[in-house]
Amino acid sequence: MAMIRDLPLRSVLAVTFLVTLGANACRRPTPDGGPDALGNAESITAREARERAAAVRLEPFQSVDHTFRDAKSLLAHSVRLTVQDSADWRAVWSRIVGPHSNAPLPPVDFSREMLLVAGMGEQPCMGYLINIDTIFRDDDKRIYAVVRERHRGAGCGCLNEVTSPVDIVKVPKTIRPVTFLERRESNVCEVR
């Protein structure tokens, strides 16, 4: 123990990191998903999910029907929602624009359509965006929505105005699960 106290902190941290790295390398399963030399392997469900995802044939929608998009919603927290009836739509709309807003409720035919809502939550300044930019459907009529969040880059300026971006799209109604596929990007700004 006295030897460890005499070593510089940087050396102790480096040795700790290398030991942890070596231990984790021993536990890593082989690329084919089978067990490694110690008998550790990923779970069967993880392997099945990856195989199913590789086998699923996705059909992209021709266009994305944006019902509403705004950088100044009143959604304080990040959300991913599906809305399938008018009562839920009125409640969600009230949360987005505020209970005292005069903004008209966008019409939706819930007998044929449903809504996908992606909200980013409050952000400290302008330069943040959210967009549901691609919609796919598989053979089982499950829907996959690509949600792309754009964040302010490290070198970008910041106009001090709190924003809360939201994007709402219409898709054909389904009782199958909807999966939101998350993508995160950052703005690139030139240093002057």
C-alpha positions, 0 to 999 in steps of 0.5 A: 500500500505504501508503494501506491501512495508514493506513485504520482496520481497520473501513474495510478490512474493510468494503471487503473485504466489499463487494468479495467481495459484489459478486464473488459477486453476479456469479456467481449464476445466474438464478432459472430455473437458466440462465446469468447474464450471465457464463455461470455456471449451477448444475450440471445435476444440481442442477437435475434433483434439484430438479425431481425433488423437486418432481415426487415425490408423497409419501405420509405414513404414518398414524402413526410407530411409535416402537420406542425413545426415550431421552435417555440413550443411550450414542451419543457421536456423531450418527448416522442409520442404517437397520437391516435385520437382527437381527445389526445390530440387536443390535450397534446396540442394544448401542451404544445401551444399553451392552454390560452392560445388561439392557435387553431387545432390542425385537422387530422382524420383519425379514422385513417391517420395518426400523428407522430410528435417529436419534441426536443424540450427546452434549449438554452438558446437558438440554434437547436432544431428537431425534424422527423425527416424520414418515415419507413414501414416494414412488411408487418406495417410497423412504422419507423420514424427517423428523428434528427436533432440538431444541436448548437456546435461548440464554436457557435454563438448563442442568442439568449432566447430559450427555445423548445423545438417540436415537429409533428407529422401525419402517417397512416394509422396503424396499431403496430408499434412505432419506433423512433430512430434517433440521430443527433448532429451538431452545427458547424460554425467557423471561428472568426 
